[in-house]
Amino acid sequence: MTLQVNKTVLSFQENELGFEIKADGRLLFQHSPQQPMLYAGYGEETINMYRGNFDIKDYVVERIGLAFAAVEQTEQGYQISFSKFANSQPDLEVFLKEESGKVKLLFTKSSSEINRLWIRVQADGDEKIYGCGEQLSHFNLRGKNFPLWTSEPGVGRNKNTYTTWQADVKDKAGGDYYNTNYPQPTFISTKKYYCHVETTAYADFDFRHDSYHELQIWDIPKFVLFETADNYVQLVEKMTEVFGRQPELPDWTYNGVWLAIQGGTETVQQKLDTALEKGIKVGGIWCQDWQGKRITSFGKRLMWNWRWNSEEYPKLDEKIGEWKSKGIRFLGYINPYVAVEGDLYQTAAENGYLALNEKREIYLVDFGEFNCGVVDFTNPEAFSWYKSVIKENMIDFGLDGWMADFGEYLPTDVQLYSGESAKIMHNAWPALWAKVNYEAVSEAGKLEDITYFMRAGFTGTQKYCPLLWGGDQSVNWSLDDGLASVIPAALSAGMTGCGLHHSDIGGYTSLHGNKRTKELLLRWTDMAAFTPVMRTHEGNRPNDCFQFDGDEETLHHFARMTDIYVNLAPYTKKIVKENAEKGTPVQRPLFMHYEDDAIAYDIQYQYLYGRDMLVAPVYEEGATHWKVYLPEDEWVHLWTGEEYQGGYVEVHAPVGEPPVFYRKNSRDKELFETLTK
């Protein structure tokens, strides 16, 4: 039997063994008693957090296939009752239907004895998978499993490296290939469908099997959604219609680099004057410590009390207006926690705005030698209060942007106002935090002029987060946690519906002997000129990191690359608008526009910048030449004007000339030609 709707996408076909479910001809599920599509069970987990790093273990008490299925067809779709045993009461009930061209599995009822579910989606041996939020080590996810739990990404992120080993031994913070601030239970298949599981529970998507993908969820999800398209551009467009889309960036974004400077008003002015004198185009000054700082063994940290610190930044209220009159905006910093020393903590504590522990006392989180309270966004009054903090202390004060940091630290044993389980709300927290920022800016009437950037995310982030950044990369050349890692991060986030991405120029984390070199900073700047936003960071230990004003050559380099960034702005604005209108990411995988190119599907350290530019950043120390893969087309090397047809090519790639190519037939050819003049 097959459900008939206008243009039928859903196909349900019974056979001798069981049934098959297809979406627009793509086989999604096969079910039989011998090979069930669903497994259910019960598990007992232990979750321990140390400064945003989670040690998660699971003991599976029972896992059994829901081998027997009774199907009832209705006018709306199919009611399927799954059971472990023949002729027994249903353990799980699913309603399968077609909805607005999508195939949807709604989980309508389940046994109270089930808290683990394994869903098997049919796969092909040569199929490739992308997405699952922001993944920094792998773009094609095939051959690996990916636990989906928002957390610190870890230092090093590779258990075979010295940095990760040291981070594990000393700080329990080494991380692994799957650790990310922004996971999401959504993926795109080269069979040209996306799959989204609507849940905020811990999940583990396993893409290691040739014939199926196994999606494990530590809860019964609300639904699973599939949608198909004829090409990847259409597929991402359809997916972002579901999640929402990021708005366009404010015009002032493109005035130049956002310089990260700390240390007070006088220091900021001196460094800004130096930058401008050397010809650096500056769009914004980003002062993380506008509300004060503290020093810990980790390095320079901030005072988490979100209001202007007039002792640290005298006359900042006047300076913000002065800088703005010159086309330079001021950006700050905030996160969803309040330090116990601050007056905001006292206000929150007195009004019951903070999450509690099991003893109904305020839950304090250790953020590394200082404690903070968790603003409980499930409390409507706390939610509104924190919006007022942003509006009054930041927007009204004159800030035009900020880093909306963290969001991934919600402890799993915290007691929330709503009564919801913190294990379920943990993954939901980043999107809730994004919503706080979005509503504050919206209610201030500043959506077109203010932007903020976030690292944490989950389902729903797309609509409320105007700009992602790649998190806290190490200040080194490692593939998993250095310059290279932000390329698959941008590509995977784009394939999950967040197409505006950038990173800390030069990285952030300087630990275990890692110190930012001049060469690394320059190479990162080369790449950043071909991203939506250029923004520096001093790092957690500024004195261990080479800075933008480290010497004359570096200042000159920043001047040249910010010139290129500003001159490229008409093209960048155009592709940012595409992301806002259709969800097409700014940084795109090569296969998005070259579907017939088999090699393109495994390229993860290059990207298309819009339709017409190809960028292949140099991410190895000491390299002077670089091997680049070009899909079949007519390409022009940006720096020499030499033409190429496609395939692997090697080009001279000194600092200041990152391997960048543009399509010869691009409508923006004349603009591209001006970049090197």
TORFI-190448 format. One record per residue (C-alpha): x, y, z. Coordinates in steps of 0.001 Angstrom, whole numbers, plus 500000, padded with zeros to 6 digits. Layout:
// residues N
[pt [X Y Z]]
...
***
This chain:
// residues 677
[pt [500000 500000 500000]]
[pt [501197 503505 499132]]
[pt [499843 506752 500526]]
[pt [498586 509019 497742]]
[pt [498901 512753 498184]]
[pt [499095 515283 495333]]
[pt [502797 514778 494564]]
[pt [503531 511757 496661]]
[pt [506838 511911 498481]]
[pt [506114 509203 501022]]
[pt [506022 505593 499885]]
[pt [505107 502784 502279]]
[pt [505407 499334 500735]]
[pt [504629 496102 502526]]
[pt [506384 492892 501500]]
[pt [506652 489295 502699]]
[pt [509210 490155 505365]]
[pt [507920 493498 506594]]
[pt [507867 496911 504941]]
[pt [509928 499647 503320]]
[pt [509639 503401 503713]]
[pt [510882 505741 500997]]
[pt [511013 509493 500508]]
[pt [510856 510554 496879]]
[pt [512348 507227 495870]]
[pt [515123 507248 498489]]
[pt [515028 504186 500715]]
[pt [514938 505361 504330]]
[pt [513846 502335 506324]]
[pt [513573 498598 505899]]
[pt [511846 496668 508617]]
[pt [511519 492945 509266]]
[pt [511576 490782 512390]]
[pt [515125 489768 511499]]
[pt [516287 493333 510813]]
[pt [514105 495824 512690]]
[pt [514330 499535 511987]]
[pt [514054 500382 515696]]
[pt [515799 499056 518785]]
[pt [514718 500068 522266]]
[pt [516155 499616 525684]]
[pt [517095 500986 529032]]
[pt [520378 502521 530128]]
[pt [521921 504053 533205]]
[pt [524307 506906 532508]]
[pt [526855 508760 534601]]
[pt [527680 512323 533592]]
[pt [530397 514318 535296]]
[pt [531386 517849 534319]]
[pt [534650 519601 535056]]
[pt [534830 523148 533730]]
[pt [532680 522453 530702]]
[pt [534317 519125 529856]]
[pt [532062 516112 530283]]
[pt [532943 512547 531184]]
[pt [529940 510523 529984]]
[pt [529537 506783 530447]]
[pt [526539 504552 529805]]
[pt [525617 501123 531075]]
[pt [523033 499573 528746]]
[pt [520818 497351 530876]]
[pt [518760 496168 527907]]
[pt [518724 496619 524147]]
[pt [516327 494631 522006]]
[pt [514963 494948 518508]]
[pt [511345 496007 518129]]
[pt [510889 493127 515746]]
[pt [507128 493061 515396]]
[pt [505118 495832 513786]]
[pt [501370 496200 513331]]
[pt [500383 498735 510669]]
[pt [497101 500576 510340]]
[pt [496543 502912 507392]]
[pt [494515 506073 507949]]
[pt [493631 509045 505759]]
[pt [496548 510973 507261]]
[pt [499219 508268 507119]]
[pt [500214 505096 508933]]
[pt [499958 504180 512594]]
[pt [502726 501667 513370]]
[pt [502821 499823 516676]]
[pt [506203 498257 517440]]
[pt [506648 495408 519906]]
[pt [509546 493352 521196]]
[pt [507510 490160 521067]]
[pt [504759 488799 518857]]
[pt [501180 489369 520002]]
[pt [502290 491559 522915]]
[pt [501350 495074 523929]]
[pt [503097 497782 521865]]
[pt [506354 499100 523291]]
[pt [506453 502057 520935]]
[pt [503919 503714 518654]]
[pt [504878 505816 515647]]
[pt [502727 507782 513249]]
[pt [504207 508005 509746]]
[pt [502927 510741 507475]]
[pt [503735 513142 504693]]
[pt [503713 516781 505727]]
[pt [504393 519658 503318]]
[pt [506582 517483 501134]]
[pt [508438 515950 504080]]
[pt [508367 512474 505563]]
[pt [507732 512647 509292]]
[pt [507834 509941 511953]]
[pt [505982 511131 515045]]
[pt [506596 509175 518234]]
[pt [503190 509141 519858]]
[pt [503484 506676 522731]]
[pt [506143 504586 524424]]
[pt [506642 502262 527340]]
[pt [507903 503851 530536]]
[pt [510608 501193 530592]]
[pt [512295 502683 527502]]
[pt [514858 505471 527804]]
[pt [517134 504471 524926]]
[pt [516213 504320 521251]]
[pt [518286 503245 518254]]
[pt [516959 504203 514816]]
[pt [518431 502532 511736]]
[pt [518327 504600 508547]]
[pt [519224 502692 505392]]
[pt [522566 503542 503797]]
[pt [524696 502784 500756]]
[pt [528320 501769 500955]]
[pt [529494 504761 498910]]
[pt [527214 507305 500607]]
[pt [528735 510324 502344]]
[pt [527332 512274 505284]]
[pt [527762 515907 506372]]
[pt [526499 518178 509105]]
[pt [525737 517209 512736]]
[pt [526370 520792 513762]]
[pt [529886 522214 513762]]
[pt [532413 519396 513410]]
[pt [536068 520427 513477]]
[pt [537975 517222 512693]]
[pt [535886 515599 509978]]
[pt [533657 517059 507282]]
[pt [532549 513778 505694]]
[pt [531266 511964 508781]]
[pt [531197 508488 507224]]
[pt [533265 505912 509088]]
[pt [532901 507557 512509]]
[pt [530326 507925 515256]]
[pt [529517 511350 516669]]
[pt [528224 511843 520210]]
[pt [526051 514972 520120]]
[pt [526422 516878 523379]]
[pt [527357 520547 523623]]
[pt [530557 521000 525605]]
[pt [533971 522570 525605]]
[pt [535624 521181 522454]]
[pt [538742 520351 524413]]
[pt [542363 521395 524034]]
[pt [544121 519611 521177]]
[pt [541127 517411 520316]]
[pt [543322 514466 519297]]
[pt [544303 511792 521807]]
[pt [547535 511107 519906]]
[pt [549003 514590 520406]]
[pt [551186 515897 523224]]
[pt [548930 518918 523760]]
[pt [545824 516776 524261]]
[pt [547675 514389 526570]]
[pt [548881 517272 528729]]
[pt [545418 518835 528763]]
[pt [543894 515527 529879]]
[pt [546471 514878 532591]]
[pt [546509 518386 534036]]
[pt [543004 519742 533371]]
[pt [540716 516858 532281]]
[pt [540253 518958 529153]]
[pt [541898 517203 526208]]
[pt [538853 516591 524059]]
[pt [538457 514270 521078]]
[pt [537483 514454 517402]]
[pt [533739 514718 518132]]
[pt [533813 517283 520960]]
[pt [532186 520518 519829]]
[pt [530446 523588 521213]]
[pt [527755 523184 518569]]
[pt [526398 519694 517852]]
[pt [523028 519090 516219]]
[pt [521059 515889 515441]]
[pt [520784 516790 511758]]
[pt [522710 515482 508766]]
[pt [522741 515686 504975]]
[pt [523258 512606 502809]]
[pt [524688 512410 499310]]
[pt [521437 510604 498502]]
[pt [520174 514203 498607]]
[pt [518042 514181 501684]]
[pt [518436 515697 505115]]
[pt [517462 513925 508309]]
[pt [516647 515758 511515]]
[pt [515817 514191 514880]]
[pt [513809 516513 517097]]
[pt [515313 515967 520523]]
[pt [517614 517740 522965]]
[pt [518658 514549 524736]]
[pt [522149 513107 524459]]
[pt [522495 511398 521082]]
[pt [525147 509441 519200]]
[pt [524938 509245 515414]]
[pt [526912 506284 514112]]
[pt [527918 506334 510434]]
[pt [530314 503353 510548]]
[pt [528075 500731 508931]]
[pt [527843 500125 505197]]
[pt [524138 499358 505069]]
[pt [522648 501633 507738]]
[pt [523193 504686 509919]]
[pt [522322 504059 513561]]
[pt [520975 507066 515443]]
[pt [521021 506558 519204]]
[pt [518960 508864 521432]]
[pt [518772 508770 525221]]
[pt [515073 509557 525143]]
[pt [512091 509129 522853]]
[pt [512350 511954 520300]]
[pt [509346 514046 519313]]
[pt [509812 513178 515652]]
[pt [512264 512372 512872]]
[pt [512056 514457 509701]]
[pt [513279 513745 506159]]
[pt [513174 515964 503103]]
[pt [514694 515550 499650]]
[pt [515794 517881 496865]]
[pt [517279 517729 493383]]
[pt [520531 519431 494427]]
[pt [522380 520550 497539]]
[pt [521555 524243 497206]]
[pt [517847 523390 497207]]
[pt [518340 520907 500032]]
[pt [519928 523453 502353]]
[pt [517265 525972 501366]]
[pt [514522 523546 502378]]
[pt [516295 522663 505617]]
[pt [516714 526297 506651]]
[pt [513031 526921 505977]]
[pt [512480 524548 508901]]
[pt [515132 525932 511272]]
[pt [515102 529602 510335]]
[pt [517922 531655 508822]]
[pt [520579 534063 509980]]
[pt [520004 537715 509085]]
[pt [522383 539800 507002]]
[pt [525300 541363 508838]]
[pt [525207 545125 509525]]
[pt [526914 547244 506872]]
[pt [529551 548486 509327]]
[pt [530855 544912 509562]]
[pt [532607 545375 506236]]
[pt [534502 548538 507233]]
[pt [537436 546390 508280]]
[pt [538847 544096 510943]]
[pt [537395 543911 514453]]
[pt [540519 544445 516548]]
[pt [540598 542652 519891]]
[pt [542301 544990 522340]]
[pt [542300 544841 526140]]
[pt [543835 546831 528942]]
[pt [541823 550033 529322]]
[pt [540835 553130 527389]]
[pt [544325 554553 526959]]
[pt [545800 551270 525707]]
[pt [542930 550772 523277]]
[pt [543304 554266 521867]]
[pt [547060 553896 521451]]
[pt [546768 550579 519629]]
[pt [543920 551862 517472]]
[pt [545944 554947 516520]]
[pt [548871 552727 515532]]
[pt [546629 550523 513402]]
[pt [545041 553477 511603]]
[pt [548403 555184 511039]]
[pt [549671 552038 509337]]
[pt [546644 551909 507036]]
[pt [544749 549065 508696]]
[pt [541034 549213 507917]]
[pt [539229 548918 511268]]
[pt [535508 548194 511454]]
[pt [535293 547641 515182]]
[pt [537146 547558 518478]]
[pt [536367 544471 520515]]
[pt [537157 544887 524204]]
[pt [536335 541730 526123]]
[pt [537379 543307 529401]]
[pt [535082 546345 529169]]
[pt [533534 545113 532426]]
[pt [536865 544321 534124]]
[pt [539270 541406 534356]]
[pt [540851 538853 536656]]
[pt [544068 536831 536389]]
[pt [544051 533048 536911]]
[pt [546536 530248 536260]]
[pt [544837 529820 532861]]
[pt [545711 533386 531966]]
[pt [543789 536629 531621]]
[pt [540089 536110 532358]]
[pt [537167 538498 532601]]
[pt [535118 539812 535506]]
[pt [531686 538345 534847]]
[pt [529601 541290 535995]]
[pt [528029 542753 532891]]
[pt [528315 546502 533227]]
[pt [530904 549126 532322]]
[pt [533933 549137 534601]]
[pt [534781 552848 534692]]
[pt [538021 552268 536609]]
[pt [539350 549908 533922]]
[pt [537897 552008 531083]]
[pt [537628 555684 532122]]
[pt [535589 557871 529755]]
[pt [534586 554854 527661]]
[pt [531076 556310 527319]]
[pt [532591 559304 525505]]
[pt [535069 557287 523476]]
[pt [532398 554981 522039]]
[pt [530670 557972 520423]]
[pt [533969 559383 519205]]
[pt [534996 556086 517575]]
[pt [531561 555616 516066]]
[pt [531736 559032 514406]]
[pt [534839 557735 512617]]
[pt [533083 554575 511409]]
[pt [534521 552324 514123]]
[pt [532046 550416 516285]]
[pt [532588 549178 519843]]
[pt [532001 545531 520764]]
[pt [532027 543861 524169]]
[pt [531412 540536 525836]]
[pt [528756 538725 527880]]
[pt [527817 535170 528824]]
[pt [524858 533586 530642]]
[pt [526536 533370 534068]]
[pt [527184 535913 536821]]
[pt [530234 535930 539108]]
[pt [529587 535752 542842]]
[pt [531557 538965 543443]]
[pt [529289 541109 541279]]
[pt [526166 543114 542008]]
[pt [524300 541309 539201]]
[pt [524764 538059 541110]]
[pt [523295 539689 544215]]
[pt [520288 540939 542248]]
[pt [519746 537523 540676]]
[pt [520115 535725 544008]]
[pt [517670 538021 545814]]
[pt [515022 537589 543106]]
[pt [515329 533840 542604]]
[pt [516758 534112 539086]]
[pt [519512 531509 539579]]
[pt [519311 527735 539146]]
[pt [519504 525635 542305]]
[pt [521180 522471 543507]]
[pt [519507 519440 545062]]
[pt [519471 521166 548453]]
[pt [517543 524078 546869]]
[pt [520549 526327 547318]]
[pt [522120 528394 544531]]
[pt [524102 526122 542234]]
[pt [527643 527453 541795]]
[pt [529696 526437 538766]]
[pt [533511 526418 538844]]
[pt [534742 528195 535726]]
[pt [538409 527884 536624]]
[pt [539317 529421 539986]]
[pt [536125 531470 540246]]
[pt [532479 530572 540838]]
[pt [529329 531735 539073]]
[pt [525601 531366 539271]]
[pt [523553 530026 536347]]
[pt [520842 532422 535214]]
[pt [517794 530168 534903]]
[pt [516259 530946 531520]]
[pt [513354 528564 532190]]
[pt [512151 531185 534678]]
[pt [510301 533821 532583]]
[pt [511232 536576 535028]]
[pt [514927 535645 534911]]
[pt [514758 535492 531112]]
[pt [513272 539009 530986]]
[pt [515719 540327 533572]]
[pt [518740 539157 531581]]
[pt [517355 540778 528455]]
[pt [517160 544018 530428]]
[pt [520803 543601 531464]]
[pt [521757 543418 527782]]
[pt [519505 546304 526779]]
[pt [520406 548683 529601]]
[pt [524057 547869 530292]]
[pt [525165 547169 526734]]
[pt [522850 548461 524004]]
[pt [521859 551695 525758]]
[pt [525496 552222 526718]]
[pt [526452 552210 523049]]
[pt [527702 548716 522203]]
[pt [527032 547636 518617]]
[pt [528092 544034 519088]]
[pt [529458 541468 521491]]
[pt [530643 537939 521965]]
[pt [527751 535982 523486]]
[pt [530010 533340 524945]]
[pt [529453 529932 526526]]
[pt [526025 528292 526746]]
[pt [527371 524726 526885]]
[pt [528097 524479 530629]]
[pt [524635 523692 532028]]
[pt [525295 521003 534689]]
[pt [523102 517924 534446]]
[pt [522297 517882 538179]]
[pt [521044 521458 538349]]
[pt [517453 522099 539430]]
[pt [515569 524334 536995]]
[pt [512593 526603 537655]]
[pt [510489 524816 535030]]
[pt [511057 521408 536591]]
[pt [512487 520107 533312]]
[pt [515361 517660 533468]]
[pt [518744 519361 533103]]
[pt [519884 516340 531070]]
[pt [517235 517246 528488]]
[pt [517779 520999 528767]]
[pt [521582 520844 528526]]
[pt [521602 520713 524716]]
[pt [518690 523149 524538]]
[pt [520579 525797 526510]]
[pt [522674 527334 523688]]
[pt [519602 528087 521559]]
[pt [517820 529485 524617]]
[pt [520823 531714 525312]]
[pt [520810 532837 521675]]
[pt [517123 533703 522008]]
[pt [517840 535933 525013]]
[pt [520285 537958 522914]]
[pt [518008 538026 519875]]
[pt [514990 539290 521793]]
[pt [517049 541927 523593]]
[pt [518333 543323 520286]]
[pt [514917 542996 518640]]
[pt [513092 544768 521447]]
[pt [515675 547562 521264]]
[pt [514848 547938 517553]]
[pt [518470 547257 516583]]
[pt [518357 544031 514559]]
[pt [519811 545722 511489]]
[pt [522604 547544 513296]]
[pt [523798 545262 516107]]
[pt [525399 541851 515786]]
[pt [526695 539290 518266]]
[pt [528641 536091 517758]]
[pt [528361 532749 519501]]
[pt [530244 529466 519703]]
[pt [527650 527224 521384]]
[pt [524642 525957 519483]]
[pt [522026 523284 518918]]
[pt [518763 522980 516999]]
[pt [517138 526406 516797]]
[pt [520375 528365 516961]]
[pt [520041 529296 513274]]
[pt [517149 531673 513839]]
[pt [518646 533459 516832]]
[pt [522402 533507 516170]]
[pt [523523 535999 513488]]
[pt [527150 534854 513456]]
[pt [529118 531808 514596]]
[pt [532737 531662 515550]]
[pt [534771 528481 515668]]
[pt [535509 528457 519397]]
[pt [538850 528363 521165]]
[pt [541393 526927 518758]]
[pt [544946 526252 519925]]
[pt [547558 528714 518740]]
[pt [549315 526092 516621]]
[pt [549219 524238 513308]]
[pt [547385 521092 514464]]
[pt [544734 519718 512097]]
[pt [542202 519018 514842]]
[pt [542527 522194 516886]]
[pt [544500 524733 514891]]
[pt [544020 526904 511835]]
[pt [542936 523992 509621]]
[pt [540126 522917 511959]]
[pt [538013 526020 511360]]
[pt [537549 525096 507683]]
[pt [535535 521866 508233]]
[pt [533907 523703 511147]]
[pt [532540 526352 508786]]
[pt [531546 523800 506152]]
[pt [529728 521463 508547]]
[pt [527938 524342 510278]]
[pt [526853 525565 506845]]
[pt [525449 522135 506033]]
[pt [523429 522350 509262]]
[pt [521916 525727 508457]]
[pt [524406 528200 509984]]
[pt [526182 529726 507010]]
[pt [527897 532719 508646]]
[pt [531109 531664 510360]]
[pt [534481 533095 511335]]
[pt [537276 532410 513823]]
[pt [539753 534049 516179]]
[pt [542598 535210 513933]]
[pt [545638 533409 515318]]
[pt [543672 531116 517619]]
[pt [543020 531538 521339]]
[pt [544371 528766 523590]]
[pt [548008 529081 524576]]
[pt [548743 526183 526937]]
[pt [551251 523353 527378]]
[pt [554014 525119 525524]]
[pt [551937 526434 522617]]
[pt [552765 530018 521736]]
[pt [551363 531878 518746]]
[pt [554033 532601 516178]]
[pt [554141 535461 513753]]
[pt [553780 533090 510808]]
[pt [550640 531481 512235]]
[pt [549053 534885 512831]]
[pt [549834 536007 509275]]
[pt [548506 532809 507673]]
[pt [545314 533026 509736]]
[pt [544894 536635 508606]]
[pt [545270 535501 504988]]
[pt [542365 533101 505439]]
[pt [540205 535521 507432]]
[pt [540212 538052 504600]]
[pt [538074 535548 502687]]
[pt [535465 534968 505401]]
[pt [532441 537111 506342]]
[pt [534175 538706 509344]]
[pt [537804 539462 510223]]
[pt [538336 539501 513997]]
[pt [541515 539179 516028]]
[pt [541986 537763 519522]]
[pt [544838 538425 521935]]
[pt [544523 534884 523324]]
[pt [544261 533643 526883]]
[pt [547926 534542 527453]]
[pt [548558 537637 525329]]
[pt [552232 537809 526266]]
[pt [552718 534304 524810]]
[pt [551064 535236 521535]]
[pt [552366 537319 518653]]
[pt [549932 540225 518113]]
[pt [548782 542309 515148]]
[pt [551104 545139 516223]]
[pt [554048 542862 516947]]
[pt [556260 544468 514312]]
[pt [556137 546705 511243]]
[pt [555829 543826 508796]]
[pt [552771 542458 510582]]
[pt [551098 545855 510693]]
[pt [551732 546208 506959]]
[pt [550322 542727 506375]]
[pt [547119 543578 508254]]
[pt [546795 546790 506250]]
[pt [547071 544881 502975]]
[pt [544693 542059 503903]]
[pt [542078 544400 505382]]
[pt [542258 546383 502132]]
[pt [541431 543193 500254]]
[pt [538626 542344 502691]]
[pt [537056 545812 502380]]
[pt [537386 545882 498585]]
[pt [535799 542429 498373]]
[pt [532826 543620 500457]]
[pt [530335 544021 497551]]
[pt [530785 540333 496720]]
[pt [530725 539251 500375]]
[pt [527528 541231 501006]]
[pt [525913 539496 498058]]
[pt [526687 535987 499319]]
[pt [525745 536928 502887]]
[pt [522382 538017 501478]]
[pt [522017 534606 499795]]
[pt [522505 532992 503190]]
[pt [519826 535238 504708]]
[pt [517327 534651 501902]]
[pt [517929 531010 500991]]
[pt [520222 529558 503638]]
[pt [523046 528989 501129]]
[pt [526182 529169 503274]]
[pt [528859 531759 502567]]
[pt [531646 529162 502831]]
[pt [530531 526186 500756]]
[pt [531832 522686 500076]]
[pt [533130 522217 496552]]
[pt [530467 519634 495731]]
[pt [527669 522142 496379]]
[pt [528265 523509 492885]]
[pt [530182 520575 491349]]
[pt [527972 517592 492127]]
[pt [529438 515363 489424]]
[pt [532987 515717 490743]]
[pt [533673 512652 492895]]
[pt [536862 514098 494403]]
[pt [535068 517225 495622]]
[pt [533128 515240 498244]]
[pt [536270 514487 500265]]
[pt [537842 517953 500194]]
[pt [537593 519432 503690]]
[pt [540388 522004 503861]]
[pt [539249 524137 500925]]
[pt [536003 525969 500362]]
[pt [534049 527897 497801]]
[pt [533547 531461 498957]]
[pt [530161 531960 497379]]
[pt [529735 530555 493890]]
[pt [532720 532176 492227]]
[pt [535767 532042 494514]]
[pt [537759 529039 495730]]
[pt [539970 529396 498807]]
[pt [542584 526841 499903]]
[pt [544246 528246 503061]]
[pt [547841 527307 503846]]
[pt [547778 525501 507192]]
[pt [551302 524043 507422]]
[pt [554223 525847 508980]]
[pt [556994 526882 506621]]
[pt [555102 526079 503415]]
[pt [555931 528183 500348]]
[pt [553959 526202 497747]]
[pt [550509 524654 498089]]
[pt [548626 521873 496354]]
[pt [545045 522783 495463]]
[pt [542198 520803 493935]]
[pt [540142 522691 491337]]
[pt [536835 521270 490065]]
[pt [536478 521240 486291]]
[pt [535888 524863 485282]]
[pt [537811 527886 484061]]
[pt [539730 529240 487054]]
[pt [541978 532290 487391]]
[pt [544677 532438 490069]]
[pt [543983 535655 491986]]
[pt [547606 536721 492418]]
[pt [549145 535883 489044]]
[pt [546198 535876 486653]]
[pt [547266 532449 485403]]
[pt [544382 530312 484142]]
[pt [543610 526711 485100]]
[pt [541002 524206 483891]]
[pt [540725 521890 486894]]
[pt [542401 519025 488714]]
[pt [545266 519190 491203]]
[pt [547580 522158 490769]]
[pt [550497 523480 492799]]
[pt [550959 527211 493176]]
[pt [553475 529507 494811]]
[pt [551857 530536 498113]]
[pt [553956 532963 500124]]
[pt [552505 534718 503153]]
[pt [550108 537342 501833]]
[pt [549125 535305 498779]]
[pt [546858 532517 500010]]
[pt [545781 530138 497237]]
[pt [542650 531860 495948]]
[pt [541049 531371 492537]]
[pt [537997 532843 490873]]
[pt [535806 531654 488036]]
[pt [536796 533260 484754]]
[pt [533155 533677 483737]]
[pt [532071 535246 487028]]
[pt [529968 538396 486875]]
[pt [532275 539741 489589]]
[pt [535437 539188 487557]]
[pt [536249 542903 487370]]
[pt [535937 543235 491142]]
[pt [538249 540265 491693]]
[pt [540814 541734 489323]]
[pt [540994 544932 491404]]
[pt [541914 543093 494625]]
[pt [545596 542759 493771]]
[pt [546093 546256 492387]]
***
